[in-house]
Amino acid sequence: MLFAVVAINTAQFESKQLPVDAIAPHEVDLDAVSARLASAIQHPTVSNYDPSLVPTATFDSLHVFLEQSFPRVHAELQQESVNTYSLLYTWQGTDEALDPLVLMAHMDVVPVEPGTEGDWQQSPFEGFVDDEYIWGRGTLDNKNGVMGILEAVEMLIGEGFQTKRTVILAFGHDEEVGGRQGAKLIAKQFEEKRIEPWLLIDEGGIVLEAHSTPVEAPLALIGIAEKGYLSLALTVNAEGGHSSMPNQETAVGILSTALYRLINDPFPARLEGVTGTLFEYLGPEMSLLYRMLFANKWLVGPLLVNQLSADPSSAAVLRTTIAPTMLKGSPKDNVLPSQAQAVVNFRILPGETIESVTERVRSVVDDDRVLIEPANNSEQNPSPVSSIESEGFMILQQTIHELFPEALVAPYLVVGGTDAKHFSHLSSNVYRFSPVVFREGDLARVHGKNERILKEDYGNSIRFYRQVILNATQ
């Protein structure tokens, strides 16, 4: 009977891919668009948690560059700035009864780690272009999105296209530090104007090339939710003194015990929710053995959890993660500190909250001598989960299949943070997808060294934005 149930479940575990025909690639002048992206890279729009340290002149110069580079966009679309440095463009549709399509990206970039400038093959803010690549900070995260969207709209206007559905372009200026001065204020403006996105697409998911996936095909990941964010400071105060006469218990020792307890008591792993949905899409495309396993999670769930937990990237979508990131103690090696502190970062799985995570940490540490409190004001609960049944999701899936015909589409959980989180209360159709193929080593280039994008991949991302506008607005 057990064998029969397993066999039936496996047989009924069918593909969820849409039957969509590929379309011919639209003509894109790769040299011209690559040169414009390279020029955008030359404006080092590095964001900072301290607003007084933001190089505002670089944002001003980037805005001027965008206006000069996309004359049709700036003539046809209504443009406004939000909190000075974020940009909002509105392309008014002919049918005002339709809720808008919102395309998002961010203009800011992370800094280059001091001392690593010489490790770059090309200077990070030079905007160097060779026969294959565009190099520089922002080519993958996320000026490629800003420029790709604007290129697509400029192209459509030049073709005489008139959108039926209003299209809004929203470009934040501080996504890398949480988006509270940019995208969050844009979302507040949406709320005040009662703008409810019919479909919102921000960065987040990517296309992984075939050899990097478990399905032996390119994998297009659409983020339907993102994890929450919390950093807790664990602080211990104790008697200090000379290291030659240590007390039986020191601040460092008490703190170390607390960290040991936390690390060795991880949050429970879950195969349901967004992660379960991911494997409902991937499972039918895998080998017979894995198809059988994922079709019968009720039977082999612990086995799957153990196997997936072995890899950090797959483990991250199973549970709330625990990562001690900062330590502070004595200023000298022979002095017992009177205070020791650690900062631990948590990425919170949907279904849990800031409060539940904090309470669990206190329970696991179980030591009144360890003060546990927020390390900063950057905490964020997990986003709501967007629908995979909506027309907007189907449009997004259709467009991916049209432009990336060999790719399999799957919803997934974004383990980092995006500006999209600020809009989740306005629409159930908020999705995270960057139409760029990530090849071997590219994930390490994001926020790392030698960030670059293939010219052909950038051209395909422009084609994607053009096509998704056509599919969503006609």
N, C-alpha and C positions, 0 to 999 in steps of 0.2 A: 504493500500500500504506500509506504514511504517513497519507494522508487517511482511509483506511478505519479504521485503528487509532484515530485521533483521533475519528472519528465514532462508532465503537462505544463507546469509553470515555465519550463524552459522553452517549450514549443510555442507558448503564448507570449513570450518575451520578444515582441516584434520591434522593428526599427521605428524610430520617431522622426526620421529625416523626411523633409518635404520633397516631393518629386518635382524638381524645378530644373528647367533647361538653362544651361549657361548662355550668356549673351556675348556678342563680339565686343572686345575692348574698345571703349571710346578713345578717340585720338587725343593724346595729351603731349604737349611739347615738353619732353623731359628736361631738356637743357634749360628752358626758360623757367619752369616751375622750381627746378633744383636751385637755380641761381637766386630766386626770390627767397626760398627757405634759407639758403646760406646767408643771405643778407639779414634775415630776421635773427639768425643765430648771433650775429655781430652786435646785437643789443643785449648786453648781459643783465637781463632782468631777474636778478637773484632776489628771492623773497627772504624775509627775516622775521622772527618772532617779535623783535623790537622794531616798531614802525619807524623810529628815528634813524635806523640803520639801513632802511630800504633805499637803494639808489634810484630815487624817483626820476631823475633826468633820463635814465635809460628807458623807463616806461614811456615818458613823454616822447622820446625820439622814436620808439617803436610805433607808437600811435601815428606819428607823422608818416613813418615809412608805410604803414598799412594803408593810410589814406592815399598816398602817392601810387602804391602798387595795385590797388583795386578801385579804380575810378568808377566803374559801373556800380559796384556795391555801394559806394558812398554817395552816388547820385540817386540810386533807386531805393535804397533801404533807409529807414529812419534810424539814426544813430544817436545814442546817448551814453554818457559815462555814469558809472555808479561808484560812489565814493572815490571819485577822481580817476582811478586807474583801471577799474574793471570796465569792460565794454559790452554794450547790448545793441544788437542790430535787429530791426523788425522789418520783415518782408511781408507786406500786407497782402493777404489772399483775397480772392474775389468773393468767397463765401464766408461772411463774418460769423455764421452760425457754427462753423467748425472750430474745434479746439486746436491749438497750434502744435506743430512739430518743433521741438526744441533741440538744437545741436549745440553741444558744449565742448569746450577745451579750456586750457589755462595757459596764460602767457608767461607765468613765472617759472623759474628753474631753480634747482638746488645749486649751491656753490660747489666749486671744485675743491677737493680736500687739499689744504695747504701742504706743500712739499711734494705733491704728486703731479704737478704741471709737466714736469719733464718726462713722465711716463706715458704721456699722450703721444700717439703717432702724429697727430695734427693738433695744433693749439686749440683748446676747447672753445674759444670764442672767435676764432678766425673765420669760421664758416667756409672751410676748405671743401672744394668739390673736385673729385677725380673722375676717372672713366666709369667707376661703379658706384661710389658712395658720396653722400653728403655727410660731412663730419662736424661734430660740435655738440655742446651742451644744449639739449632741447630737441635734437633731431628725432628722438624717440619719446621724450617726455617733457613737454607735450606741445611744443611749437609746431610740430608736424601736424597736429590736430587743428590748431588755429589756422595755419596757412592752408591746409588741405580743404577745410570747410570753405574758406574764403575763395580759394581757387575754383571750387565747384560752383559756388553761387555766381561768381564773376563769369564763368563759362556759360551757365544757363541763361543769365541775363543777355549775354552776347548772342545766344541762339534765339532770343525772342520769347523764351519760355515765361509764361505767366502762371504763378502758382494759385491754385484754388484754395488751398489751406494756408493760413498764415505760417510763416517760418521764422523762428526767433533764433538768433545766434547769441550765445552767452559765453563770454570769455572772462574768467576770473583772473585776478592778479596775485593771489596769495594761497593757491591750493596747497603748495608744498608746506605751508605752516598752518593748515587747517581750514582755510577758506572763510574765516569768520569776518574778514573785512571786505571780501569780494562776493563770492557766490552766495554766502548766507544773506547778504543784503540784497542781492538780486532776487533771491527766493522770497524775501520779505516784500519786495516790490511786486512780485507776482501775486502774492497773497493779497496785498492791498488792492490790486487791480482785478482780483478774482480771475487770474489766468491759471487755467488748469491744463497742463500739457497732455495732449492726446498720446504723444510718444516723445520721450526724452532720451537722448543718447549722449553719454559722456564716455570718457576713457575708462579703462579697467580691464576688460577682457581683451584677448589677443588671438592671433592665429599661430599655433605652434606647428612647425614643420614636422613631417611624418616621423622621422627617426626619434623625435622627442616625445612621442605619444604612445599610449598603450593600445592603440587601435590600428597601427600601421597605415595611417592616413593623416593628412593635416587636420588639426583640431581647432575649430573656431569656438572660443569660449565666450559666452554672453553672461556677464555678471548680472544676476537678478537680485542680489543683496550684497551688503558688505558688512564685515565684522565691526564690532564696536572697539573703542580704544580707551584704555585706562592705564595710567602710571601711578603706582602707590609708592610712597616713601616709607621705609621701615627704619625707625630711628631708635637707638638704644643709648640711654645716658647711664653712666656708671662712674665709679671712682677712678681717676687717672693716676698717673705716677710714673715711676721709673721702671723700665722693662726688666731690670735685674731683680725686682721684688714684686712679681705679678700677683694679683689676687687670684683666688681659685676660679672666679668667673670675671671675665672682662667684657667690655662693651663689644669688642670684635668677636669674642667667643659666643656671646649670647646671640648676636646678629647672625653669625655663621650657622648656628643651630637652626635659627628661624628659616634661613634660606635653604638649608638642607631639607627641612621638613616640607617646604613648599615644592621644591624641585622633585622630590621623591613621592609626592602625592598629586599627580597631575589631575586636571579636570577630566571627567568621564568623556569618552569618545562616543559620538553618535553617528549612525549611518542613515538617519532619517532627515527630514527637512530638506534644505537646499542641497546638501551633499547627497542625500538619497536620490534627489531628482537628477543630479549629475550622472549618477551611475545607471539610472533608468534610461538615459540617453546613450551612454557609452556602452553599457552591458550588451545590448543586442548586436553591436558592431564588433565585438571581441571574439576570440576563439571559443570553440564549443565549451571548453572547461570553464572559462571565465563567464561565459554567458549563463551557464548552469549555476555558477556560484552567485552571481548578482541577481539572478531570477529567484533565488531561494535564500535571501538574506536572513529570513527568519530561522533558518537552519544553521547557516555557516557564518553568521554575523561576527562572532569573536575571532574566527580565523581571518576574515577579511580585515577587521580592525588591526590585528597584529601585523598583517602584511603591509597595510597602508601606513601604519605608524612608523615603519622602518625608514621611510623617506620624509625629510622635513617638509617638502612641498605638499605632499598628500596628507601628512599628519596635521598640517595647519588647517585643513578644511574639516577635520573631524572633531576638533575640540577647541575650547578656549586655551590659548597658549600662554605659557609663563616664561618670561625672559628677563632675568636680572641684567641690567644694562649699565648701572653706575654704582660705584662704591666710593665711600669717603671715610677716612679714619684719621690716623695720626699724621702730623706734618713731619715727623722724624722717626727713624727706625728704632730708636731706643726709648720712645715715649709711649706710654699707654694712653690712648685717647680717652677723654672723658665723654666723648660722643662718637658713635659710629653710625653710618647711615648707608642704606642701599636703596636704589630705585629699581623697581620691578615693573616691567611693561607687560600688559595683558591685552591680547586681541580677542574680543569677546564674541562667542558664537551666538547667532540668532537663537532666541529662546532663553538666554540669560541676560542679565542687566548689570549695570555698574554696581547697584546695591547688592545683588546676589553674589557677585564676584568678591566684593569687599568683605562681605560677611563670611564667605567660605575661607578667604585668606586668614581672617582673624581666628576662625575655628581651627584651621590647620596649624597655624603658628602656635596658638594656645599658650601664650606667654604675655602676661600683663606688663612685663618690662619692655616689650616691643611696642612702640607707638606706631600705629598704622594710619596714614592719612594721605589724601591726594597729593601727588608731587607737583601738579600744575593744574591749570584750568582747561586742559585740552581733552577732558574725558568726553566720550560720545557713546551712547547706546548703539547696539547694532541697528542697521536700517530695517525697515519693513521689507518683506519679500515681495517682489513684483510678480505679476501674473505671467504664466507661460501659456495661457489660453487666449490672451488678448489679440486683437487684430494687429496692434502695434508690434507685438513680439513676432507674429507671423510675417509681417512686412520686413522686419529686421532679419529673420531667418531666411526669407526668400531672397533678399538682396545679397546676403552672404553666399548663398548657393549660386546665384547668378554670376558673382564676381570671383568666387573661389570654389569652382565646381568640384574639386576633389576633396574639399574639406567636409568634415562631419561637424555638425553644430550641436553644442550642448550648453545648457545653463549651468552656472557655477557660482560659488561664493568668492567674492573678492576679499582677499585677506588683508589688503592694505586699505587706504582711505582715498576717497575721491570727492570732488565737489558735489557729485550727484546726491550725496546723503542729505544735503540741505533742502532738497526738493521732494523727498520721499513722502512728505505729508501732503503734498499738493496733487499727487498722481500715483496710481498703482501701476503705471507703465513707465517706470524709470529703469533704464538699462545701461550697462557699462560695457562698451566694446570699442576697441581701437582697430581699424582695418589694416593692420600691419602684420606681416609674417615675421615672427621672431625665430631666428636661426641660432645655431650653436654659439653660445657665448653672449647672445644679445641680452638675456635677462641680467647678467652681471654688468652690462654697460649702462643700464638704467640706474642713475645716481652713482655710477662708477666711472671708470676710465674708458676712454676711446669710444664714447657714444657716437653712433653713426647709423645711417639708414641707407639701404640700397635705393638708388634712383628709381628703379623699376617698381620697387615696393611702395615708394612714396607716390608714384604715378597711379598705382592701383588704389591707394587710399583716396586719392582725389576722385577716381572713377566711382568708388564706393559711395562717397558723400553725394556725388551727382545723382547716382542711381537711387539712393534711398530717398532723396528729395522727390524724384520723379514718382517712385512707387507710393510714397506716402501722401502726395498732394494732388494727384490727378483723379 
